[in-house]
Amino acid sequence: MTTITAAESQPFQAEVAELLHLMVHSVYSETDIFLRELISNASDACDKLRYEAIANPSLITDGTPPEIRIVPNKAANTLAVVDTGIGMERQELIDHLGTIARSGTRSFLSKLTEAKDGANLIGQFGVGFYAAFMVAEKIVVTSRRAGSDEVWAWSSEGGSGFEIAPASEEAASRVARGTEIVLHLKKDAAKYLEAYEIERIVREYSDNIQFPILLVPEEGEPRQINSASALWQRSKSELKPEDYAQAYKQIAGAFDEPAMTLHYRAEGRQSYAVLLFAPSQKPFDLFQVERKGKVKLYVRRVFIADDAELLPAYLRFIRGVIDSEDLPLNISREMLQNNPQLAQIRKAVTGRVIGELETLGEKEPETFAKIWDAFGPVIKEGLWEDFERRDKLLALARFTTTSGENRSLKQVVDDFKPNQTEIYYLVGDSVERLKSNPKLESARARGIEVLLLTDPVDAFWTSAPLDFGGKPLKSLSQGDVDFGLIPLADDKDDKKDEPAADAATTIAVIKDALGERVSDVRASQRLTASASCLVAGGDARDRALERLLAQQNRGAITKPVLEINLRHPLVAALATDTAQAKDLSLLLFEQAQILDGELPDDPAAFAGRMNQLVLRGLGK
């Protein structure tokens, strides 16, 4: 057997410089990632040692615990990442650190271009380790395989190849077991020698690596800079409410208490741990345009991203962690979004979160009410966006109605009046204004409960054809409404059913007076006390949605339908007072505009008509 004593140069079998250029400039956007990758590799090495020691306990008889050390040296301008893991033999160093060479740059480039999911490429091509060349002009790796007396050194400047040789006596003495990676830093990477910078990166990316990460300063004693405890990986039986509260504040960077905690482990086709929280107070960024989520993605306790879209946008208020055992460390966040494994996790966790909210609504209605009050407008975005879960979200939703607050659609349907077949709603700016809306009058006279919707998103999701338990949702501001089969709450109101004005004559007079201002005039089934109201035609969008879109220059407001109450004296006067017919017709229209929250087209003319009618009433 030949003993190798001299350094041996080995060329890379592909243009590594081109590969590194691609990785540095296209794959990674933040240079901090290099330390995450090296720590992750060190953690894997410690994991492998622990696994192999099960069958071969002699590998750890020296008593050295698995740990990771980070050693900055400002004088030498080097940063070392050292682990006491399984270590590597000569051929393993060549294979593991030269994989991109063996696989070929062209192969890597073609696979990166063709693959819909580039996640698995990181393991095949060793890109994680080579991320260190973003900050290092030279890398020296010294490694001793557990149970071996041989220590080997691998070095490269990231150019045409690398060298491998037996380690020097000094280097061998430093590595009793495991691997030492020494980065000779570029001039512009000197910040990574600062203790506070190292601690920041470890805290952000690697705090929950299960092995201790020790910072070895040039002066002073080594100190552990990670918590080394992934709380979400622990059993629920081990944890107390205060543990969860502390974890929530640390993970979410929040100061309130969590209103809901969801902690479980999924096993089967995929294995992952989930620890999620619903805050009790609105985060400041809840309504940012990007609508990004804040659930952190970990892979085997290594932080990957905090905006990986692990939940749909309408659940973006949820905070927490999902830690996968199966996903590979990704080479880019963009590729992460298209990972099919992650898509399966997203679907399963979304269903679990909605289910947990449902359970909370049933068993702890007061707690759920706090969540809904804070995040209901966000959850309702899902009624528009998530067709698959729309029924569940409708069941989950709570509403302010004419009967009370935090009412579910099940409660509304359970309280249906005889012959009622639809769930009625009104969309507007405020509950107070909606409660005084004349379109409620006929429904109120029959004791019909009406949803009062005041969130901007309500105008959108109600525009979709919706039903709950086979009961359609119907706007009181759109199309025809017929309450004829639903009895009045007070029988004494029956006498009001006789109109005081002739329908055909009155409608003809008003149409002639209003002309193109309205699309139609018709007798109302909605009104009992007020003289008129404006509604949208059956095929038109609800007026609240039209106003909202018009404010954003996304559509013009169509001509409304004017509904009149034939029992009202002002309407009855139209047919007999021909001299004032036009002014009265315009007054009916402008009053209806004001009641809908709109200004009359000509406020000065409206004020003049009102003044004339008041003076006429005073006999002036």
SULHU-V449333 format. One record per pair of residues at least 6 apart in sequence whose C-alpha atoms are under 6 Angstrom apart, sorted by sequence separation. I is the first residue (numbers start at 1). GAP is how many residues later the second one is. D is the distance in Angstrom with one decimal. If there is no record, write none. Layout:
# SULHU-V449333
i/gap/d
I/GAP/D
I/GAP/D
This chain:
# SULHU-V449333
i/gap/d
53/6/5.8
156/6/4.5
216/6/4.4
266/6/5.4
298/6/5.3
400/6/5.7
466/6/5.9
467/6/5.5
536/6/5.8
549/6/5.8
550/6/5.6
72/7/4.5
144/7/4.6
155/7/5.6
215/7/5.5
265/7/5.9
297/7/5.5
361/7/5.1
383/7/5.2
399/7/5.0
466/7/5.8
536/7/6.0
574/7/5.2
71/8/5.7
143/8/5.6
155/8/5.3
215/8/5.5
265/8/4.4
297/8/5.3
360/8/5.8
398/8/4.8
399/8/5.0
71/9/4.9
143/9/5.5
154/9/5.7
214/9/5.2
296/9/5.8
398/9/5.1
70/10/5.7
142/10/5.6
154/10/4.5
214/10/4.3
264/10/5.4
296/10/4.1
398/10/4.8
590/10/5.3
70/11/4.7
142/11/4.3
153/11/5.6
213/11/5.5
214/11/6.0
263/11/5.5
295/11/5.7
546/11/5.6
69/12/5.8
141/12/5.5
153/12/5.4
213/12/5.9
263/12/4.5
294/12/5.6
69/13/5.0
141/13/4.9
152/13/5.8
153/13/5.8
213/13/5.8
262/13/5.7
294/13/5.8
68/14/5.6
140/14/5.7
152/14/4.5
153/14/4.9
262/14/5.1
293/14/5.7
68/15/4.4
140/15/4.3
152/15/4.8
261/15/5.9
67/16/5.7
139/16/5.6
151/16/5.5
212/16/5.6
261/16/4.6
293/16/6.0
67/17/5.7
139/17/5.6
211/17/5.5
260/17/5.5
66/18/5.2
138/18/5.8
210/18/4.3
260/18/4.9
66/19/5.9
138/19/4.3
207/19/4.5
208/19/6.0
209/19/5.3
210/19/5.6
258/19/5.9
259/19/5.5
46/20/5.6
137/20/5.8
207/20/5.6
208/20/4.9
258/20/5.7
259/20/5.4
151/21/5.9
208/21/5.4
258/21/4.6
259/21/4.9
208/22/4.9
258/22/5.6
291/22/5.8
293/23/4.2
295/24/5.1
297/24/6.0
299/24/5.3
300/24/6.0
430/24/5.5
536/24/5.3
100/25/4.5
294/25/5.6
295/25/4.9
296/25/4.7
297/25/5.2
298/25/4.4
299/25/4.8
300/25/5.2
425/25/5.0
429/25/5.2
535/25/5.8
536/25/5.8
99/26/5.4
295/26/5.5
299/26/6.0
424/26/5.1
425/26/4.3
426/26/5.3
427/26/4.7
428/26/5.1
535/26/5.2
425/27/6.0
427/27/5.9
534/27/5.6
534/28/4.8
533/29/6.0
533/30/5.4
146/31/5.6
532/31/5.5
532/32/4.4
144/33/5.2
531/33/5.8
532/33/5.9
144/34/5.4
531/34/5.1
143/35/5.6
311/35/5.8
49/36/5.5
143/36/4.2
310/36/5.1
49/37/4.5
142/37/5.7
531/37/5.6
142/38/5.1
358/38/6.0
527/38/5.9
46/39/3.9
141/39/5.7
311/39/5.9
524/39/5.0
45/40/4.6
141/40/4.5
278/40/5.0
519/40/5.3
521/40/5.8
523/40/5.5
524/40/5.4
42/41/5.5
45/41/5.2
140/41/5.8
277/41/5.7
518/41/5.1
519/41/5.7
520/41/4.8
521/41/4.8
522/41/5.1
523/41/5.2
524/41/5.7
140/42/5.2
277/42/5.2
446/42/4.3
447/42/6.0
518/42/5.2
519/42/5.5
521/42/5.8
139/43/5.8
232/43/5.6
276/43/5.6
277/43/5.9
445/43/5.9
446/43/4.7
518/43/5.7
139/44/4.8
276/44/4.2
445/44/5.9
275/45/5.6
138/46/5.2
275/46/5.3
136/47/5.5
137/47/5.9
274/47/6.0
402/47/5.6
136/48/5.3
137/48/5.9
274/48/4.7
402/48/5.5
136/49/4.2
137/49/5.6
273/49/5.8
401/49/5.4
422/49/5.3
424/49/5.9
426/49/5.8
135/50/5.8
136/50/5.2
273/50/5.1
401/50/4.3
422/50/5.2
423/50/4.6
424/50/4.8
425/50/5.0
426/50/5.8
135/51/5.7
272/51/5.4
401/51/5.1
422/51/5.9
423/51/5.8
424/51/5.7
272/52/4.2
400/52/5.7
272/53/5.7
135/54/5.6
271/54/5.6
88/55/5.6
87/56/5.5
88/56/5.8
89/56/5.5
532/56/6.0
87/57/5.1
88/57/4.6
478/57/5.3
87/58/4.1
477/58/4.7
478/58/4.5
479/58/4.8
534/58/5.8
86/59/5.8
87/59/6.0
478/59/5.9
479/59/3.8
533/59/4.6
86/60/5.3
478/60/6.0
532/60/5.8
314/64/5.3
478/64/5.7
314/65/5.0
501/65/5.4
500/66/5.8
252/67/6.0
314/67/5.6
419/67/5.5
499/67/5.2
500/67/4.6
314/68/5.5
499/68/4.6
506/69/5.4
513/69/5.0
501/71/4.6
500/72/5.8
510/75/5.3
384/77/4.5
383/78/5.7
442/84/4.8
442/85/5.4
441/86/5.3
442/86/5.7
459/86/4.8
14/87/5.6
59/87/5.7
439/87/5.3
441/87/5.6
13/88/4.9
59/88/5.4
12/89/4.9
14/90/5.1
14/91/5.2
37/91/5.4
87/91/3.8
86/92/5.3
87/92/5.3
209/92/5.3
282/92/5.9
438/92/6.0
84/93/5.4
85/93/4.6
208/93/5.7
84/94/4.3
83/95/5.5
83/96/5.5
206/96/5.5
34/97/5.1
82/97/5.7
34/98/4.9
82/98/4.3
205/98/4.6
81/99/5.9
81/100/5.2
80/101/5.4
80/102/4.3
79/103/5.7
79/104/5.1
78/105/5.4
78/106/4.7
78/107/5.8
24/110/6.0
72/121/5.1
17/142/5.6
67/144/5.5
69/144/5.6
67/145/5.2
68/145/4.7
69/145/4.6
70/145/5.0
71/145/5.0
69/146/5.9
12/148/5.8
11/149/5.9
12/149/4.6
11/150/4.1
10/151/5.7
10/152/5.6
9/153/5.8
9/154/4.3
8/155/5.5
8/156/5.3
7/157/5.6
7/158/4.3
6/159/5.9
120/208/6.0
119/211/4.7
118/217/5.7
117/218/5.8
117/222/5.4
27/304/5.9
27/305/5.5
